[in-house]
Amino acid sequence: MAKILLIEDDDAISMGLVYYLKQEGFQMFTASRGMDSLKYIKDVSLVLLDVNLPDINGFDLFKKIKDIKDVPVIFLTANDLEVSIVMGLDMGADDYVTKPFKAKELVSRIKTVLRRCSNHDNNNLIKLFDLTIDTNRVVVLKNGVDVMLTALEYKIFLIFVLNPNVVFTREKILANVWDVNEEYVNDNALTVYIKRIREKIEDDPANPKIIVTVRGIGYKLGDEHVKE
């Protein structure tokens, strides 16, 4: 039974979520003030963190939480501005849910994060679709067979794997990858690399489901990114 800490100052939201999540089999801890929540951190498996708290900014509290324990955190936010969402994810949050949200959606996000963290703990294996990423051996297996990604292809693919809910612009990808000779990868080269990665990991590269194109923006990991 996973232990979840809900840090939320709205009593109505808190009571509703606690009831629903208990029905789903989770053991719940709650705190309405950020600083009061810190005493629970060592004992829980995941934190649901409201960004707007009465005593401390949620992003500042996130840092304090991580100083105590590297526990997965899902931000709950009424602010759907991209800059706020990106800031939270860039800080290392595992996911975010924008209010108002459906409890069923939140449960799905929680299970996804817990499963992904469990995979990380299990010899650093990450499973998605029919792929297994072994971050210790730096290989990607498709149905148990090494797809033979190059070092740079692996690095690009890992950007999506480790940030499953982030839409990456081409510029942001380019800013984070260099080729094996430490030369900057240009925009045209990135197109080629994405194409090659898809040819190796997708069942149908012409209709990709794992690395999908977000028209006019860039790329992201497919929505069904965790295999049941």
C-alpha positions in Angstrom: 0.0 0.0 0.0 1.6 3.2 -1.1 1.7 6.1 1.4 0.7 9.5 -0.1 1.1 12.9 1.5 -1.4 15.5 0.3 -0.3 19.1 0.9 -3.4 21.2 0.2 -5.0 24.1 2.1 -8.4 23.8 0.5 -10.4 21.6 3.0 -13.0 20.6 0.5 -10.5 19.5 -2.1 -8.4 17.7 0.6 -11.4 15.8 2.0 -12.6 14.7 -1.4 -9.2 13.5 -2.6 -8.4 11.7 0.7 -11.7 9.8 0.5 -11.3 8.9 -3.2 -7.6 7.9 -2.8 -8.3 5.7 0.2 -11.0 3.9 -1.9 -8.2 3.3 -4.4 -6.1 1.6 -1.7 -3.7 4.4 -0.8 -2.7 5.3 2.8 -3.1 9.0 3.2 -1.4 11.7 5.2 -2.5 15.4 4.9 -1.2 18.8 5.7 -2.8 22.2 5.1 0.4 24.1 5.7 3.7 23.5 3.9 6.0 23.6 6.8 3.8 21.2 8.8 4.1 18.6 6.0 7.8 18.1 6.4 7.4 15.8 9.4 5.8 13.2 7.1 8.2 13.2 4.2 10.5 10.3 5.4 7.4 8.0 5.7 5.7 8.5 2.4 6.0 7.1 -1.1 4.7 10.1 -3.0 3.8 13.8 -2.4 0.8 15.7 -3.9 1.9 19.3 -3.6 -0.4 22.3 -4.1 1.7 25.2 -5.5 -0.3 27.9 -3.7 0.0 27.4 0.1 -0.6 29.9 2.9 2.8 29.8 4.5 5.3 29.0 1.7 5.5 28.9 -2.0 5.1 25.4 -3.4 8.3 25.5 -5.4 10.3 26.5 -2.3 8.7 23.7 -0.3 9.6 21.3 -3.1 13.3 22.1 -2.5 12.9 21.5 1.3 11.1 18.2 0.6 13.9 17.0 -1.7 16.5 18.0 0.9 14.8 15.5 3.3 14.1 12.6 0.9 14.2 12.0 -2.9 10.5 11.2 -3.0 8.4 11.6 -6.2 6.3 14.8 -6.3 3.2 15.7 -8.3 2.3 19.4 -8.4 -1.3 20.4 -8.1 -1.8 23.8 -9.6 -4.6 26.2 -10.5 -2.1 28.0 -12.8 -1.9 26.4 -16.2 0.6 28.9 -17.5 3.3 27.1 -19.4 6.1 28.9 -17.5 4.9 27.7 -14.1 4.4 24.1 -15.4 7.8 24.1 -17.0 9.5 25.6 -14.0 8.1 22.8 -11.8 9.2 20.1 -14.1 12.6 21.6 -14.6 13.1 21.6 -10.9 12.6 17.8 -10.9 8.9 17.3 -10.2 7.6 14.0 -11.6 4.3 15.4 -12.9 1.7 18.1 -12.6 -2.1 18.2 -12.6 -3.9 21.4 -13.3 -7.1 22.2 -11.3 -9.9 21.5 -11.8 -9.0 17.8 -12.5 -10.9 14.5 -12.3 -9.9 12.3 -9.4 -9.6 9.3 -11.8 -7.0 11.2 -13.9 -5.0 12.0 -10.8 -5.1 8.3 -9.7 -3.8 7.4 -13.1 -1.0 9.9 -12.8 -0.1 8.7 -9.3 0.1 5.1 -10.5 2.2 6.1 -13.5 4.7 8.0 -11.3 4.9 5.2 -8.7 5.4 2.6 -11.4 8.1 4.6 -13.1 10.0 5.2 -9.8 9.7 1.5 -9.1 11.2 0.7 -12.4 14.1 3.1 -11.7 14.8 1.4 -8.4 14.7 -2.0 -10.1 18.2 -2.0 -11.5 17.5 1.3 -13.3 15.1 -0.4 -15.7 12.4 1.8 -17.3 9.6 0.1 -19.2 7.3 1.7 -21.8 5.3 0.3 -24.6 7.4 -2.8 -25.7 10.7 -1.1 -24.8 13.0 -1.6 -21.8 15.6 1.1 -21.1 18.5 -0.1 -19.0 20.2 3.1 -17.8 23.0 1.1 -16.2 24.0 -0.6 -19.4 22.9 2.3 -21.6 20.8 0.2 -23.9 17.3 0.1 -25.3 15.6 -3.2 -25.8 12.5 -3.8 -28.0 10.8 -7.0 -27.1 14.1 -8.1 -25.5 16.3 -7.2 -28.5 18.8 -4.4 -28.4 17.7 -1.8 -31.0 21.3 -0.5 -31.2 20.8 3.2 -30.6 24.0 5.3 -31.1 25.2 7.3 -28.1 23.6 10.5 -29.4 20.3 8.7 -30.3 20.2 7.3 -26.8 20.8 10.7 -25.3 18.0 12.3 -27.3 15.6 9.4 -26.6 16.3 9.6 -22.8 15.2 13.3 -22.8 11.7 12.1 -23.6 11.8 9.0 -21.4 12.8 11.0 -18.3 10.3 13.8 -19.0 7.1 12.0 -20.1 4.7 14.9 -19.8 6.9 17.6 -21.3 6.5 18.9 -24.8 10.0 19.7 -26.0 10.6 22.4 -28.6 13.3 21.6 -31.1 15.4 24.4 -29.6 15.2 22.9 -26.2 16.3 19.5 -27.4 19.2 21.1 -29.4 20.3 23.0 -26.3 20.7 19.7 -24.4 22.5 17.5 -26.9 25.9 17.4 -28.4 27.3 14.8 -30.8 30.1 12.5 -29.8 32.7 15.0 -31.0 31.2 17.7 -28.8 30.0 19.6 -31.8 26.6 21.3 -31.7 23.8 19.4 -33.4 21.9 21.6 -35.8 18.2 21.6 -36.6 18.5 19.6 -39.8 20.6 16.9 -38.0 18.0 16.7 -35.3 15.3 15.8 -37.8 17.5 13.0 -39.1 18.2 11.7 -35.5 14.5 11.7 -34.6 13.8 9.8 -37.8 16.5 7.2 -37.1 15.3 6.7 -33.5 11.7 6.1 -34.7 12.9 3.6 -37.3 14.5 1.6 -34.5 11.8 1.8 -31.7 8.5 2.3 -33.4 6.3 -0.5 -34.8 5.3 1.9 -37.6 7.8 4.7 -38.0 5.4 6.5 -40.4 2.8 6.7 -37.6 4.9 7.0 -34.4 3.3 6.3 -31.1 6.3 6.6 -28.8 7.9 9.9 -29.9 5.0 11.9 -31.3 5.1 15.2 -33.1 3.3 18.1 -31.5 2.4 20.2 -34.5 4.0 23.7 -34.5 5.9 23.1 -31.2 8.1 20.0 -31.2 8.0 16.5 -29.8 6.9 14.5 -26.7 6.6 11.0 -25.4 3.3 9.3 -26.4 0.5 9.5 -23.8 0.4 5.7 -23.2 4.0 5.9 -22.1 3.8 3.2 -19.4 3.1 -0.4 -20.3 0.7 -2.2 -18.0 
